[in-house]
Amino acid sequence: MRGGWPLAGYALGMLPFAAWAARARGVDIRAVGDGNPGAANAWKGAGRLAGGAAAVADWAKAAVPVALALRRGASGVELAAAAIAPVLGHRTSPLLGGRGGKGLAPTFGAWTALGGPWSAAAFGGALAFGYGVLRLREGWAVAAGAPALLTALWSRPGRRASTAAVWVLTTASLGWAYRDRFGWPPFRER
């Protein structure tokens, strides 16, 4: 499937699992929270089961094509494109009129496949520490996870160029998606 990984990743990425999970429970996800069609709003509006299922499906729709691309020997630009395509598919889903979710779960999926569980754990741990312990606003917490992720990824010397490119693209994508979730001061009120 040389060269087809980005197309497959985008096709999987555009599937709005969170919107479908919420709809199955009779909830319009666009009317929940900030209106973002992602797993967090599926959780808030349709319950833990729907939100958890959406998060796992959104994670898998990026992890699976990236893992398969790696298994089939993808590298360089092809691998970088395969990793970013599901995130972009999620963010720009034609099935949602071009207005998909923020892409956090698919980003976790791509990074789990590309950098191993350690990279996802480093990013998730930094994000959880920033949001839960330091009480950073959402945007700042996501941004705080980016250096931890890059550090974890750098331990994979065989794919440094690919991972650096994907890191830049996914960090920029998340920064843009969370642009309304930054604020000053960066800490939430206690």
N, C-alpha and C positions, 0 to 999 in steps of 0.2 A: 504494500500500500504506500510505496514511496511517494511523498508529496501530498497524500490524501489525509494525513493526520490532522492538519489544521481544519480542513473542511468537516471531517468527522467530529472534531472537538467543538467546532462552532455549532454544528447541527445538534449535538447533545446539549451544549450550553444554552441554547435558546429555549429548551423545554422548561416551562415555568412550573416546576414541581410545587413550590410554595403556594402559588395561586390555585393550582389544582387541588392541593390538600385542603386548603381553606374552603374552596368551593364545595368539595365533597362533604364538608361539615355545615354548608349553608351560609358561609361567611364570604363577603366581598372584601378581599385583602386590601384593596385600595382605600377602604373606609376605616382601616385599623391603624393606630399609631401614626406614623409619618406618611402612610400611604405607599410605602415601599413594598413591592411584591417579593419579599424575602422571607427566609425561615423565621426570623425574629418576630415579624408581624403575624405569620401563620401561628406561631406559638401563642402570641398575645390574644389573637382573635379566635382561633379555632382549637386551642388547647395544646397541651404538651405532646400528645401523640402525633397530631398533625404537624406541629412545629418540628418535633424531633425527626419525623419521617422526611419532612422537606429538607432539613439540614443535612441528613445523611444522603439523600438523593442529589442535592446540590453539590455536596462534596464529591460524590462518586462520579457525577457527570464530567468532572475535570480529572479526577484521579485515574479513572479507567483508560481514557484515550492516551494520556501521558504515559502511564505504565505500559500500555501496549506499544506505543511508539518507541519507548526505550527498549522493550523486549525485542522489537524488530530492528533495532540498530539505528534509530534516528539520532542525529546529532546536529550540532551547529544551529543554523537558521531554522532547519526543519523542526528540530526539537523545541527551540524557543517559540516558534509559531504554534506548535502543537500544545504548548503549555499556556499560552496567552489566549488562544482561540476560544476555549470553553468559557473563560472569564468574560471575554467580549461578547460571546453569544448570550450569556446570562444578562449582561448589562444592556444589550441592545436588542433583546428578543423581538423579532417580528411578530410573534404570537401575542405580544403585549403592546403592539403599536410602537415598538422601538424603545419603550421605557421599562426596562427590566429592573432587577434588583441591584444592590450595591456591589455584589460579587465577593463577599467575604468567604462564604462557604466554598465556592468553586476555587478561590485563591488557595484556601487551605488544601483542597483536593489536589490541585496542580503541584503545590509544594510538597505534599506528602509523597507523591509519586516521583517528583524530580529530586528532592533532597532527602527522602527517607522520613520516617516518623520523627526523627530528632528535629528536623527543620520545622515541621508543623508544631511540635511540642515547644520549641524555643519561641516561635512566633506567638502561639496561643498563650504560653506562660507569661510572656512580656505583655501581651494585650490584657490578660486577666489581672496581672499585677498592677498595670497602669490604671485600668478602669476600676478594679475592685479595691485595691489597697491604697494607691495614690489618689484615687477618686478623680482621675483625669476625665475631661469631656471625651465623648466617643471618638471624635476625630484625632485628638491628641493621643488617646490610647492606641488607636490603630497605627498612628505614626511612630509611637514608641516601640511597637513590635518590629518595625522594619529593620533597624540595626541588629537586633537579636537574630532575625531570620538570615540576614546577610552573613553574620558570623557563623551560623550553623551551616550555611550553604558552602562557605569557603572551605569547609573540611572535605568537600568532594572535588579533589583537584582535577579529575578527568573531564569535568564538565564546567569548568569555571567560566568560560566565555558565554556558554549558553545560559548558565544560571545567573550570571551578572546581567545579561540582557533581559531575561524574564523578571528578575528582581526589579530592575528599573521600570519596566513596563507595568508590572502589577502594583508596585508602590505608587506610581503615578496614577494608575487607574483607581486604586483605593483612595488616594488623596483627593482626586476629583469627586469620587462618589460621596465622600464624607465631608466635602467642602463646607456644607452648611452645619456640620457638627463640630467645627472648631469654634473657638470663642476665646475671649480674654476676660479674666485670667483663664489659664488652661485647666484649672481645677474646678470641679463642681462644688456648690455650696454644701456644707456639712449639715 
